Amino acid sequence: MRYIGNKTKLLRFIASYLDDLDLHGGRALDAFAGTTAVARLLKARGFAVDTCDIMSLSYVFQRAYVVADEYPRFRGLAEDSDLRAAKLTPEFRSHVESRFGGQGDLFGGIANLQPLEETLVYLDSYLEPRSSFIDVNFAASESPAEGQRMYFSRRNAQQIDAIRHKLQDWRAADLVTDDEFFILLAALLEAADSVANTAGVYAAFVKAWQSNAVKPLRLSVPDLVVGTGLSCVAHRGDVVDLVGDLGHLDLLYLDPPYNTRQYSAYYHVPELIAEGWFGAKLPTLRGKTGLIKDSHKKSQWSTRAGCGPALEQLLEAVDATHVLLSYNNEGIIPEREIDRCFRHYGVASTYRRVGKEYKRYRADRDSEARQYSGDHVTEYLYYVRLR
Ligand SMILES: C[S@@+](CC[C@H](N)C(=O)[O-])C[C@H]1O[C@@H](n2cnc3c(N)ncnc32)[C@H](O)[C@@H]1O
């Protein structure tokens, strides 16, 4: 998913630094997991990973991409008569093959992808579209009426609604396991983001239909790290509240927000899809973009006054051997504050920092270009061994 601060493009840099530090295996915490790009890397390197984030969308990714350790088999879905009937139609198998190339088995048979491929095709191509919360509040017609929020085409919004309801129903009826539910929900979040009519964040929609937004929503098979046998745990909430209860960690990886934009306001639409709208009361939306009340998700790491003290609180509370922090040269925690904290809580002789120039994330450039000097930022990795 397009996500500010996503480290996918920096994984080689992070991996080679972990090599230099000779860090493989043990227990790690990815404290600001976001899309889980780094947590997945850590799991692939043999770490049992705990993950944490304040956003529910991240919790979905954590469960799907880090906690789940095998591709779903969907044994319970044999009970779903509509799915069974769709699978019996003559064109269903060729539909699945034309979408996924009939890969079937991955890694010499360790992962059988067929049940997942079939379920994804059923959800995005055989399930009847349905008008529910996303269609009513975040969709617009081809020629939008005044006041319509142009985040999704009507057709895609209705498919998102239908899939989200179906996942809820399957879970309530115990037809899918927790891992299976979160893998499908993660696939929905990724697919919805790829057809969202935004420049990358949901703080605004684009006022004309972009080419990605008029394509039909299609679910993809995620690339999971499977068969490790590692015990990984996902957490939702403020990491400062969590860290004291976690016990000893070999590695604490930190990738906090680096500016004053609150993630909850920039990703409120996928956040709603992640959380659903199935409580007693529908979520109340406000304003042009349909924001939700989310004061519990405001992060002190995204405030100039709060970010330095938050770093200090976290290092004070954690029991870890190694700390690695990703941050860039435009971040709001002053460099001297990071320096002071790392020297204070760590063994000063082990403290170091490496940097790499990096092309700016597109949505950053679009919205805040005037504040920035150019198209590149320097991404740093700060390391210290704690005392
Ligand atoms: C720079 S992003 C992390 C990106 C992630 N490493 C990736 O590759 O996708 C920062 C993340 O910190 C989360 N966050 C902000 N305040 C937090 C807090 N107090 N506790 C836990 N997570 C927090 C945000 O929701 C956001 O997902």
The ligand as an ORCA input file, in Angstrom:
! r2SCAN-3c Opt
* xyz 0 1
  C       7.093      6.038      9.394
  S       5.657      5.097      9.651
  C       6.280      3.456      9.773
  C       6.435      2.838      8.422
  C       6.799      1.363      8.446
  N       8.127      1.145      8.959
  C       6.666      0.804      7.037
  O       7.680      0.394      6.461
  O       5.543      0.797      6.534
  C       5.245      5.496     11.302
  C       4.128      4.657     11.915
  O       4.073      4.971     13.313
  C       2.736      4.800     13.734
  N       2.612      5.447     15.063
  C       2.539      6.771     15.348
  N       2.516      6.964     16.671
  C       2.595      5.738     17.261
  C       2.632      5.298     18.598
  N       2.564      6.152     19.626
  N       2.724      3.968     18.836
  C       2.768      3.092     17.808
  N       2.729      3.466     16.504
  C       2.658      4.775     16.231
  C       1.932      5.393     12.602
  O       0.595      4.949     12.629
  C       2.725      4.904     11.381
  O       2.191      3.707     10.888
*
